[in-house]
Amino acid sequence: MPEGPEVWILSQAINLYNTKFNTFAYGKHLVIQDELDGVDIFIDWSFGLTGKVKIDDDRIKKVNSGAIYGEQDMYCSKDQLLQGYGVNWLSATEEELQNVVTKWVGLKRVLGGLLLDQSQICGIGVAWGSEILHRVGLKPDVKAFEQDLSGLVKGLIEVRNEITALYSSELTKSEDVKDFINSWFHNLYKIRVMNVYKKGTQVKVSGRTWWV
């Protein structure tokens, strides 16, 4: 499933390929800013487990392949688009992330559920969530108030910086940006470096499979 970093590099590649495409990533969503009858509109694509993109010289298309391919919505303003979403993991400042995590310290919710709650921090799924928690020695199936969250913000920032640097390097090395975009879904799964996801021990949290 494409999470925040995967959608972020897709946006970077699309904007590099053709400057007439004005896109940005927010969490797991790719947002295409366009104009309709002289009014700005925001087209919001989520990719679920299997959604892909295809681009040619004059258009970009969402490919709804597989069983769970995400949704497409349109909004009239950026505020309307972002309503209900928390801070963006890929661009949030340390202070913004700390403000969220500080609110979790006394909560009786399991930490994995909090990390997946897109109204808190937007862009993290079980793959990168597993890596983040593994990095700082926290457990997704243990309640937040029972753990020391003092290192969580550092983990959030370290993991995002490492993976965005890796993805940026792959995009820079690519000789064909169009091919990078069209091959995005498969290629990023091949290059992303993970230490625990699908390598450690499985833990079920609210019906989702985490790795520790």
Biotite code that builds the C-alpha atoms (Angstrom):
import biotite.structure as struc

atoms = struc.array([
    struc.Atom([0.000, 0.000, 0.000], chain_id="A", res_id=1, res_name="MET", atom_name="CA", element="C"),
    struc.Atom([1.464, 3.392, -0.920], chain_id="A", res_id=2, res_name="PRO", atom_name="CA", element="C"),
    struc.Atom([1.989, 5.445, 2.225], chain_id="A", res_id=3, res_name="GLU", atom_name="CA", element="C"),
    struc.Atom([3.163, 9.018, 2.682], chain_id="A", res_id=4, res_name="GLY", atom_name="CA", element="C"),
    struc.Atom([6.711, 8.681, 1.281], chain_id="A", res_id=5, res_name="PRO", atom_name="CA", element="C"),
    struc.Atom([5.568, 6.780, -1.803], chain_id="A", res_id=6, res_name="GLU", atom_name="CA", element="C"),
    struc.Atom([2.937, 9.385, -2.679], chain_id="A", res_id=7, res_name="VAL", atom_name="CA", element="C"),
    struc.Atom([5.354, 12.229, -1.921], chain_id="A", res_id=8, res_name="TRP", atom_name="CA", element="C"),
    struc.Atom([7.946, 11.034, -4.449], chain_id="A", res_id=9, res_name="ILE", atom_name="CA", element="C"),
    struc.Atom([5.202, 10.449, -7.013], chain_id="A", res_id=10, res_name="LEU", atom_name="CA", element="C"),
    struc.Atom([4.217, 14.101, -6.701], chain_id="A", res_id=11, res_name="SER", atom_name="CA", element="C"),
    struc.Atom([7.853, 15.185, -6.998], chain_id="A", res_id=12, res_name="GLN", atom_name="CA", element="C"),
    struc.Atom([8.263, 13.130, -10.166], chain_id="A", res_id=13, res_name="ALA", atom_name="CA", element="C"),
    struc.Atom([5.068, 14.376, -11.790], chain_id="A", res_id=14, res_name="ILE", atom_name="CA", element="C"),
    struc.Atom([5.970, 18.017, -11.199], chain_id="A", res_id=15, res_name="ASN", atom_name="CA", element="C"),
    struc.Atom([9.481, 17.404, -12.532], chain_id="A", res_id=16, res_name="LEU", atom_name="CA", element="C"),
    struc.Atom([8.192, 15.652, -15.637], chain_id="A", res_id=17, res_name="TYR", atom_name="CA", element="C"),
    struc.Atom([5.834, 18.425, -16.668], chain_id="A", res_id=18, res_name="ASN", atom_name="CA", element="C"),
    struc.Atom([5.590, 21.760, -14.887], chain_id="A", res_id=19, res_name="THR", atom_name="CA", element="C"),
    struc.Atom([2.019, 22.272, -16.088], chain_id="A", res_id=20, res_name="LYS", atom_name="CA", element="C"),
    struc.Atom([0.976, 19.595, -13.590], chain_id="A", res_id=21, res_name="PHE", atom_name="CA", element="C"),
    struc.Atom([0.649, 21.226, -10.190], chain_id="A", res_id=22, res_name="ASN", atom_name="CA", element="C"),
    struc.Atom([0.521, 18.461, -7.607], chain_id="A", res_id=23, res_name="THR", atom_name="CA", element="C"),
    struc.Atom([1.353, 18.032, -3.959], chain_id="A", res_id=24, res_name="PHE", atom_name="CA", element="C"),
    struc.Atom([1.191, 15.141, -1.516], chain_id="A", res_id=25, res_name="ALA", atom_name="CA", element="C"),
    struc.Atom([-0.617, 15.245, 1.802], chain_id="A", res_id=26, res_name="TYR", atom_name="CA", element="C"),
    struc.Atom([-0.314, 12.071, 3.820], chain_id="A", res_id=27, res_name="GLY", atom_name="CA", element="C"),
    struc.Atom([-1.282, 9.170, 1.556], chain_id="A", res_id=28, res_name="LYS", atom_name="CA", element="C"),
    struc.Atom([-3.087, 11.485, -0.879], chain_id="A", res_id=29, res_name="HIS", atom_name="CA", element="C"),
    struc.Atom([-1.930, 12.925, -4.178], chain_id="A", res_id=30, res_name="LEU", atom_name="CA", element="C"),
    struc.Atom([-3.598, 16.273, -4.822], chain_id="A", res_id=31, res_name="VAL", atom_name="CA", element="C"),
    struc.Atom([-3.760, 17.751, -8.308], chain_id="A", res_id=32, res_name="ILE", atom_name="CA", element="C"),
    struc.Atom([-4.482, 21.470, -8.371], chain_id="A", res_id=33, res_name="GLN", atom_name="CA", element="C"),
    struc.Atom([-6.351, 22.548, -11.483], chain_id="A", res_id=34, res_name="ASP", atom_name="CA", element="C"),
    struc.Atom([-8.798, 25.138, -12.707], chain_id="A", res_id=35, res_name="GLU", atom_name="CA", element="C"),
    struc.Atom([-12.427, 24.729, -13.730], chain_id="A", res_id=36, res_name="LEU", atom_name="CA", element="C"),
    struc.Atom([-14.339, 27.666, -15.222], chain_id="A", res_id=37, res_name="ASP", atom_name="CA", element="C"),
    struc.Atom([-11.786, 30.054, -13.775], chain_id="A", res_id=38, res_name="GLY", atom_name="CA", element="C"),
    struc.Atom([-12.012, 28.599, -10.274], chain_id="A", res_id=39, res_name="VAL", atom_name="CA", element="C"),
    struc.Atom([-9.254, 26.629, -8.536], chain_id="A", res_id=40, res_name="ASP", atom_name="CA", element="C"),
    struc.Atom([-10.158, 23.021, -7.787], chain_id="A", res_id=41, res_name="ILE", atom_name="CA", element="C"),
    struc.Atom([-8.302, 20.287, -5.913], chain_id="A", res_id=42, res_name="PHE", atom_name="CA", element="C"),
    struc.Atom([-8.553, 16.707, -7.175], chain_id="A", res_id=43, res_name="ILE", atom_name="CA", element="C"),
    struc.Atom([-7.727, 14.257, -4.407], chain_id="A", res_id=44, res_name="ASP", atom_name="CA", element="C"),
    struc.Atom([-6.486, 10.755, -5.223], chain_id="A", res_id=45, res_name="TRP", atom_name="CA", element="C"),
    struc.Atom([-5.958, 8.032, -2.648], chain_id="A", res_id=46, res_name="SER", atom_name="CA", element="C"),
    struc.Atom([-4.477, 4.718, -3.766], chain_id="A", res_id=47, res_name="PHE", atom_name="CA", element="C"),
    struc.Atom([-5.703, 2.100, -1.319], chain_id="A", res_id=48, res_name="GLY", atom_name="CA", element="C"),
    struc.Atom([-3.734, -1.123, -1.707], chain_id="A", res_id=49, res_name="LEU", atom_name="CA", element="C"),
    struc.Atom([-3.504, -1.297, -5.473], chain_id="A", res_id=50, res_name="THR", atom_name="CA", element="C"),
    struc.Atom([-4.179, 2.096, -7.096], chain_id="A", res_id=51, res_name="GLY", atom_name="CA", element="C"),
    struc.Atom([-1.660, 3.231, -9.718], chain_id="A", res_id=52, res_name="LYS", atom_name="CA", element="C"),
    struc.Atom([-1.072, 6.142, -12.080], chain_id="A", res_id=53, res_name="VAL", atom_name="CA", element="C"),
    struc.Atom([-0.357, 6.455, -15.778], chain_id="A", res_id=54, res_name="LYS", atom_name="CA", element="C"),
    struc.Atom([0.966, 9.581, -17.422], chain_id="A", res_id=55, res_name="ILE", atom_name="CA", element="C"),
    struc.Atom([1.435, 10.706, -20.995], chain_id="A", res_id=56, res_name="ASP", atom_name="CA", element="C"),
    struc.Atom([2.376, 14.027, -22.537], chain_id="A", res_id=57, res_name="ASP", atom_name="CA", element="C"),
    struc.Atom([-0.841, 15.835, -21.787], chain_id="A", res_id=58, res_name="ASP", atom_name="CA", element="C"),
    struc.Atom([-2.712, 14.012, -19.048], chain_id="A", res_id=59, res_name="ARG", atom_name="CA", element="C"),
    struc.Atom([-2.345, 12.021, -15.887], chain_id="A", res_id=60, res_name="ILE", atom_name="CA", element="C"),
    struc.Atom([-4.736, 9.202, -15.093], chain_id="A", res_id=61, res_name="LYS", atom_name="CA", element="C"),
    struc.Atom([-5.508, 7.231, -11.967], chain_id="A", res_id=62, res_name="LYS", atom_name="CA", element="C"),
    struc.Atom([-5.565, 3.511, -12.729], chain_id="A", res_id=63, res_name="VAL", atom_name="CA", element="C"),
    struc.Atom([-8.060, 1.638, -10.574], chain_id="A", res_id=64, res_name="ASN", atom_name="CA", element="C"),
    struc.Atom([-6.508, -1.808, -10.682], chain_id="A", res_id=65, res_name="SER", atom_name="CA", element="C"),
    struc.Atom([-6.833, -4.636, -8.190], chain_id="A", res_id=66, res_name="GLY", atom_name="CA", element="C"),
    struc.Atom([-9.318, -5.089, -5.388], chain_id="A", res_id=67, res_name="ALA", atom_name="CA", element="C"),
    struc.Atom([-8.786, -1.974, -3.236], chain_id="A", res_id=68, res_name="ILE", atom_name="CA", element="C"),
    struc.Atom([-7.645, 0.943, -5.387], chain_id="A", res_id=69, res_name="TYR", atom_name="CA", element="C"),
    struc.Atom([-8.596, 4.035, -3.408], chain_id="A", res_id=70, res_name="GLY", atom_name="CA", element="C"),
    struc.Atom([-10.880, 6.910, -4.261], chain_id="A", res_id=71, res_name="GLU", atom_name="CA", element="C"),
    struc.Atom([-11.048, 10.155, -6.212], chain_id="A", res_id=72, res_name="GLN", atom_name="CA", element="C"),
    struc.Atom([-12.689, 13.302, -4.857], chain_id="A", res_id=73, res_name="ASP", atom_name="CA", element="C"),
    struc.Atom([-12.807, 16.957, -5.855], chain_id="A", res_id=74, res_name="MET", atom_name="CA", element="C"),
    struc.Atom([-12.779, 19.987, -3.555], chain_id="A", res_id=75, res_name="TYR", atom_name="CA", element="C"),
    struc.Atom([-13.228, 23.706, -4.065], chain_id="A", res_id=76, res_name="CYS", atom_name="CA", element="C"),
    struc.Atom([-10.659, 24.824, -1.504], chain_id="A", res_id=77, res_name="SER", atom_name="CA", element="C"),
    struc.Atom([-7.543, 23.518, 0.186], chain_id="A", res_id=78, res_name="LYS", atom_name="CA", element="C"),
    struc.Atom([-9.158, 23.959, 3.598], chain_id="A", res_id=79, res_name="ASP", atom_name="CA", element="C"),
    struc.Atom([-12.083, 21.788, 2.517], chain_id="A", res_id=80, res_name="GLN", atom_name="CA", element="C"),
    struc.Atom([-9.698, 19.175, 1.145], chain_id="A", res_id=81, res_name="LEU", atom_name="CA", element="C"),
    struc.Atom([-7.683, 18.919, 4.361], chain_id="A", res_id=82, res_name="LEU", atom_name="CA", element="C"),
    struc.Atom([-10.623, 18.979, 6.749], chain_id="A", res_id=83, res_name="GLN", atom_name="CA", element="C"),
    struc.Atom([-10.369, 16.088, 9.179], chain_id="A", res_id=84, res_name="GLY", atom_name="CA", element="C"),
    struc.Atom([-6.717, 15.290, 8.463], chain_id="A", res_id=85, res_name="TYR", atom_name="CA", element="C"),
    struc.Atom([-3.934, 15.763, 10.983], chain_id="A", res_id=86, res_name="GLY", atom_name="CA", element="C"),
    struc.Atom([-0.455, 17.138, 10.403], chain_id="A", res_id=87, res_name="VAL", atom_name="CA", element="C"),
    struc.Atom([1.358, 15.813, 7.367], chain_id="A", res_id=88, res_name="ASN", atom_name="CA", element="C"),
    struc.Atom([4.113, 13.413, 8.457], chain_id="A", res_id=89, res_name="TRP", atom_name="CA", element="C"),
    struc.Atom([6.224, 14.245, 5.398], chain_id="A", res_id=90, res_name="LEU", atom_name="CA", element="C"),
    struc.Atom([6.290, 18.017, 5.972], chain_id="A", res_id=91, res_name="SER", atom_name="CA", element="C"),
    struc.Atom([5.387, 18.613, 9.627], chain_id="A", res_id=92, res_name="ALA", atom_name="CA", element="C"),
    struc.Atom([7.869, 20.441, 11.806], chain_id="A", res_id=93, res_name="THR", atom_name="CA", element="C"),
    struc.Atom([9.340, 18.826, 14.898], chain_id="A", res_id=94, res_name="GLU", atom_name="CA", element="C"),
    struc.Atom([7.154, 21.103, 16.997], chain_id="A", res_id=95, res_name="GLU", atom_name="CA", element="C"),
    struc.Atom([3.976, 20.079, 15.156], chain_id="A", res_id=96, res_name="GLU", atom_name="CA", element="C"),
    struc.Atom([4.780, 16.391, 15.615], chain_id="A", res_id=97, res_name="LEU", atom_name="CA", element="C"),
    struc.Atom([5.671, 16.903, 19.250], chain_id="A", res_id=98, res_name="GLN", atom_name="CA", element="C"),
    struc.Atom([2.364, 18.661, 19.885], chain_id="A", res_id=99, res_name="ASN", atom_name="CA", element="C"),
    struc.Atom([0.512, 15.584, 18.632], chain_id="A", res_id=100, res_name="VAL", atom_name="CA", element="C"),
    struc.Atom([2.637, 13.027, 20.474], chain_id="A", res_id=101, res_name="VAL", atom_name="CA", element="C"),
    struc.Atom([2.398, 14.989, 23.736], chain_id="A", res_id=102, res_name="THR", atom_name="CA", element="C"),
    struc.Atom([-1.380, 14.541, 23.614], chain_id="A", res_id=103, res_name="LYS", atom_name="CA", element="C"),
    struc.Atom([-0.917, 10.762, 23.363], chain_id="A", res_id=104, res_name="TRP", atom_name="CA", element="C"),
    struc.Atom([1.129, 10.387, 26.545], chain_id="A", res_id=105, res_name="VAL", atom_name="CA", element="C"),
    struc.Atom([-1.778, 9.684, 28.879], chain_id="A", res_id=106, res_name="GLY", atom_name="CA", element="C"),
    struc.Atom([-4.101, 7.924, 26.450], chain_id="A", res_id=107, res_name="LEU", atom_name="CA", element="C"),
    struc.Atom([-5.395, 4.376, 26.901], chain_id="A", res_id=108, res_name="LYS", atom_name="CA", element="C"),
    struc.Atom([-5.507, 3.697, 23.153], chain_id="A", res_id=109, res_name="ARG", atom_name="CA", element="C"),
    struc.Atom([-2.951, 1.271, 21.725], chain_id="A", res_id=110, res_name="VAL", atom_name="CA", element="C"),
    struc.Atom([-0.088, 3.104, 20.070], chain_id="A", res_id=111, res_name="LEU", atom_name="CA", element="C"),
    struc.Atom([-0.556, 1.411, 16.700], chain_id="A", res_id=112, res_name="GLY", atom_name="CA", element="C"),
    struc.Atom([-4.108, 2.721, 16.471], chain_id="A", res_id=113, res_name="GLY", atom_name="CA", element="C"),
    struc.Atom([-2.965, 6.248, 17.226], chain_id="A", res_id=114, res_name="LEU", atom_name="CA", element="C"),
    struc.Atom([-0.220, 6.106, 14.617], chain_id="A", res_id=115, res_name="LEU", atom_name="CA", element="C"),
    struc.Atom([-2.680, 4.973, 11.934], chain_id="A", res_id=116, res_name="LEU", atom_name="CA", element="C"),
    struc.Atom([-5.255, 7.632, 12.848], chain_id="A", res_id=117, res_name="ASP", atom_name="CA", element="C"),
    struc.Atom([-5.015, 10.025, 9.896], chain_id="A", res_id=118, res_name="GLN", atom_name="CA", element="C"),
    struc.Atom([-6.738, 12.750, 11.894], chain_id="A", res_id=119, res_name="SER", atom_name="CA", element="C"),
    struc.Atom([-3.671, 12.793, 14.142], chain_id="A", res_id=120, res_name="GLN", atom_name="CA", element="C"),
    struc.Atom([-0.661, 12.362, 11.836], chain_id="A", res_id=121, res_name="ILE", atom_name="CA", element="C"),
    struc.Atom([-1.429, 11.839, 8.170], chain_id="A", res_id=122, res_name="CYS", atom_name="CA", element="C"),
    struc.Atom([0.649, 9.545, 5.966], chain_id="A", res_id=123, res_name="GLY", atom_name="CA", element="C"),
    struc.Atom([1.646, 6.579, 8.132], chain_id="A", res_id=124, res_name="ILE", atom_name="CA", element="C"),
    struc.Atom([0.434, 3.019, 7.528], chain_id="A", res_id=125, res_name="GLY", atom_name="CA", element="C"),
    struc.Atom([1.463, -0.301, 9.053], chain_id="A", res_id=126, res_name="VAL", atom_name="CA", element="C"),
    struc.Atom([4.605, -0.570, 6.906], chain_id="A", res_id=127, res_name="ALA", atom_name="CA", element="C"),
    struc.Atom([6.303, 2.670, 7.907], chain_id="A", res_id=128, res_name="TRP", atom_name="CA", element="C"),
    struc.Atom([4.534, 2.614, 11.263], chain_id="A", res_id=129, res_name="GLY", atom_name="CA", element="C"),
    struc.Atom([6.220, -0.715, 12.031], chain_id="A", res_id=130, res_name="SER", atom_name="CA", element="C"),
    struc.Atom([9.588, 0.724, 11.060], chain_id="A", res_id=131, res_name="GLU", atom_name="CA", element="C"),
    struc.Atom([9.132, 3.854, 13.161], chain_id="A", res_id=132, res_name="ILE", atom_name="CA", element="C"),
    struc.Atom([8.120, 1.968, 16.300], chain_id="A", res_id=133, res_name="LEU", atom_name="CA", element="C"),
    struc.Atom([10.873, -0.593, 15.813], chain_id="A", res_id=134, res_name="HIS", atom_name="CA", element="C"),
    struc.Atom([13.400, 2.224, 15.510], chain_id="A", res_id=135, res_name="ARG", atom_name="CA", element="C"),
    struc.Atom([12.493, 3.690, 18.908], chain_id="A", res_id=136, res_name="VAL", atom_name="CA", element="C"),
    struc.Atom([11.665, 0.463, 20.759], chain_id="A", res_id=137, res_name="GLY", atom_name="CA", element="C"),
    struc.Atom([7.905, 0.959, 21.056], chain_id="A", res_id=138, res_name="LEU", atom_name="CA", element="C"),
    struc.Atom([5.075, -1.567, 20.586], chain_id="A", res_id=139, res_name="LYS", atom_name="CA", element="C"),
    struc.Atom([1.979, -1.067, 18.396], chain_id="A", res_id=140, res_name="PRO", atom_name="CA", element="C"),
    struc.Atom([-0.173, -3.372, 20.543], chain_id="A", res_id=141, res_name="ASP", atom_name="CA", element="C"),
    struc.Atom([0.577, -1.675, 23.881], chain_id="A", res_id=142, res_name="VAL", atom_name="CA", element="C"),
    struc.Atom([-1.382, 1.339, 25.105], chain_id="A", res_id=143, res_name="LYS", atom_name="CA", element="C"),
    struc.Atom([0.254, 4.731, 24.775], chain_id="A", res_id=144, res_name="ALA", atom_name="CA", element="C"),
    struc.Atom([0.181, 5.552, 28.484], chain_id="A", res_id=145, res_name="PHE", atom_name="CA", element="C"),
    struc.Atom([2.080, 2.337, 29.264], chain_id="A", res_id=146, res_name="GLU", atom_name="CA", element="C"),
    struc.Atom([5.073, 3.299, 27.101], chain_id="A", res_id=147, res_name="GLN", atom_name="CA", element="C"),
    struc.Atom([7.777, 5.980, 27.103], chain_id="A", res_id=148, res_name="ASP", atom_name="CA", element="C"),
    struc.Atom([7.016, 8.114, 24.044], chain_id="A", res_id=149, res_name="LEU", atom_name="CA", element="C"),
    struc.Atom([9.900, 10.521, 24.537], chain_id="A", res_id=150, res_name="SER", atom_name="CA", element="C"),
    struc.Atom([11.806, 9.187, 21.512], chain_id="A", res_id=151, res_name="GLY", atom_name="CA", element="C"),
    struc.Atom([8.881, 8.850, 19.116], chain_id="A", res_id=152, res_name="LEU", atom_name="CA", element="C"),
    struc.Atom([9.190, 12.253, 17.434], chain_id="A", res_id=153, res_name="VAL", atom_name="CA", element="C"),
    struc.Atom([12.876, 11.601, 16.759], chain_id="A", res_id=154, res_name="LYS", atom_name="CA", element="C"),
    struc.Atom([11.916, 8.296, 15.125], chain_id="A", res_id=155, res_name="GLY", atom_name="CA", element="C"),
    struc.Atom([9.217, 9.919, 13.018], chain_id="A", res_id=156, res_name="LEU", atom_name="CA", element="C"),
    struc.Atom([11.682, 12.461, 11.672], chain_id="A", res_id=157, res_name="ILE", atom_name="CA", element="C"),
    struc.Atom([14.604, 10.068, 11.181], chain_id="A", res_id=158, res_name="GLU", atom_name="CA", element="C"),
    struc.Atom([12.598, 7.507, 9.213], chain_id="A", res_id=159, res_name="VAL", atom_name="CA", element="C"),
    struc.Atom([10.935, 10.063, 6.954], chain_id="A", res_id=160, res_name="ARG", atom_name="CA", element="C"),
    struc.Atom([14.236, 11.818, 6.223], chain_id="A", res_id=161, res_name="ASN", atom_name="CA", element="C"),
    struc.Atom([15.996, 8.580, 5.356], chain_id="A", res_id=162, res_name="GLU", atom_name="CA", element="C"),
    struc.Atom([13.303, 7.277, 3.017], chain_id="A", res_id=163, res_name="ILE", atom_name="CA", element="C"),
    struc.Atom([12.684, 10.584, 1.248], chain_id="A", res_id=164, res_name="THR", atom_name="CA", element="C"),
    struc.Atom([16.434, 10.897, 0.657], chain_id="A", res_id=165, res_name="ALA", atom_name="CA", element="C"),
    struc.Atom([16.516, 7.389, -0.816], chain_id="A", res_id=166, res_name="LEU", atom_name="CA", element="C"),
    struc.Atom([13.525, 8.016, -3.054], chain_id="A", res_id=167, res_name="TYR", atom_name="CA", element="C"),
    struc.Atom([14.909, 11.372, -4.183], chain_id="A", res_id=168, res_name="SER", atom_name="CA", element="C"),
    struc.Atom([18.154, 9.646, -5.119], chain_id="A", res_id=169, res_name="SER", atom_name="CA", element="C"),
    struc.Atom([16.281, 7.078, -7.186], chain_id="A", res_id=170, res_name="GLU", atom_name="CA", element="C"),
    struc.Atom([14.375, 9.822, -9.001], chain_id="A", res_id=171, res_name="LEU", atom_name="CA", element="C"),
    struc.Atom([17.584, 11.749, -9.679], chain_id="A", res_id=172, res_name="THR", atom_name="CA", element="C"),
    struc.Atom([19.230, 8.635, -11.135], chain_id="A", res_id=173, res_name="LYS", atom_name="CA", element="C"),
    struc.Atom([16.256, 7.885, -13.369], chain_id="A", res_id=174, res_name="SER", atom_name="CA", element="C"),
    struc.Atom([16.932, 8.500, -17.044], chain_id="A", res_id=175, res_name="GLU", atom_name="CA", element="C"),
    struc.Atom([13.215, 8.531, -17.891], chain_id="A", res_id=176, res_name="ASP", atom_name="CA", element="C"),
    struc.Atom([10.945, 10.384, -15.465], chain_id="A", res_id=177, res_name="VAL", atom_name="CA", element="C"),
    struc.Atom([7.854, 9.257, -17.338], chain_id="A", res_id=178, res_name="LYS", atom_name="CA", element="C"),
    struc.Atom([8.858, 5.639, -16.870], chain_id="A", res_id=179, res_name="ASP", atom_name="CA", element="C"),
    struc.Atom([9.594, 6.342, -13.187], chain_id="A", res_id=180, res_name="PHE", atom_name="CA", element="C"),
    struc.Atom([6.020, 7.590, -12.783], chain_id="A", res_id=181, res_name="ILE", atom_name="CA", element="C"),
    struc.Atom([4.380, 4.790, -14.719], chain_id="A", res_id=182, res_name="ASN", atom_name="CA", element="C"),
    struc.Atom([6.472, 2.184, -12.869], chain_id="A", res_id=183, res_name="SER", atom_name="CA", element="C"),
    struc.Atom([6.062, 3.944, -9.524], chain_id="A", res_id=184, res_name="TRP", atom_name="CA", element="C"),
    struc.Atom([3.853, 1.402, -7.776], chain_id="A", res_id=185, res_name="PHE", atom_name="CA", element="C"),
    struc.Atom([6.153, -1.566, -8.350], chain_id="A", res_id=186, res_name="HIS", atom_name="CA", element="C"),
    struc.Atom([9.557, 0.104, -8.300], chain_id="A", res_id=187, res_name="ASN", atom_name="CA", element="C"),
    struc.Atom([9.246, 1.812, -4.942], chain_id="A", res_id=188, res_name="LEU", atom_name="CA", element="C"),
    struc.Atom([8.320, -1.451, -3.286], chain_id="A", res_id=189, res_name="TYR", atom_name="CA", element="C"),
    struc.Atom([11.537, -2.922, -4.624], chain_id="A", res_id=190, res_name="LYS", atom_name="CA", element="C"),
    struc.Atom([13.869, -0.181, -3.402], chain_id="A", res_id=191, res_name="ILE", atom_name="CA", element="C"),
    struc.Atom([12.447, 0.863, -0.033], chain_id="A", res_id=192, res_name="ARG", atom_name="CA", element="C"),
    struc.Atom([14.661, -0.333, 2.796], chain_id="A", res_id=193, res_name="VAL", atom_name="CA", element="C"),
    struc.Atom([12.848, -1.835, 5.780], chain_id="A", res_id=194, res_name="MET", atom_name="CA", element="C"),
    struc.Atom([14.339, -3.572, 8.791], chain_id="A", res_id=195, res_name="ASN", atom_name="CA", element="C"),
    struc.Atom([11.261, -5.110, 10.400], chain_id="A", res_id=196, res_name="VAL", atom_name="CA", element="C"),
    struc.Atom([8.274, -4.914, 8.040], chain_id="A", res_id=197, res_name="TYR", atom_name="CA", element="C"),
    struc.Atom([7.578, -8.454, 6.776], chain_id="A", res_id=198, res_name="LYS", atom_name="CA", element="C"),
    struc.Atom([10.793, -9.580, 8.472], chain_id="A", res_id=199, res_name="LYS", atom_name="CA", element="C"),
    struc.Atom([9.981, -9.478, 12.172], chain_id="A", res_id=200, res_name="GLY", atom_name="CA", element="C"),
    struc.Atom([7.158, -11.001, 14.203], chain_id="A", res_id=201, res_name="THR", atom_name="CA", element="C"),
    struc.Atom([3.543, -10.335, 13.228], chain_id="A", res_id=202, res_name="GLN", atom_name="CA", element="C"),
    struc.Atom([1.277, -8.595, 15.730], chain_id="A", res_id=203, res_name="VAL", atom_name="CA", element="C"),
    struc.Atom([-2.432, -8.028, 15.175], chain_id="A", res_id=204, res_name="LYS", atom_name="CA", element="C"),
    struc.Atom([-3.716, -4.623, 16.243], chain_id="A", res_id=205, res_name="VAL", atom_name="CA", element="C"),
    struc.Atom([-7.373, -3.805, 15.592], chain_id="A", res_id=206, res_name="SER", atom_name="CA", element="C"),
    struc.Atom([-7.454, -6.182, 12.646], chain_id="A", res_id=207, res_name="GLY", atom_name="CA", element="C"),
    struc.Atom([-4.257, -4.851, 11.058], chain_id="A", res_id=208, res_name="ARG", atom_name="CA", element="C"),
    struc.Atom([-0.978, -6.749, 10.844], chain_id="A", res_id=209, res_name="THR", atom_name="CA", element="C"),
    struc.Atom([2.019, -4.960, 12.321], chain_id="A", res_id=210, res_name="TRP", atom_name="CA", element="C"),
    struc.Atom([5.594, -6.195, 12.510], chain_id="A", res_id=211, res_name="TRP", atom_name="CA", element="C"),
    struc.Atom([7.836, -5.964, 15.567], chain_id="A", res_id=212, res_name="VAL", atom_name="CA", element="C"),
])
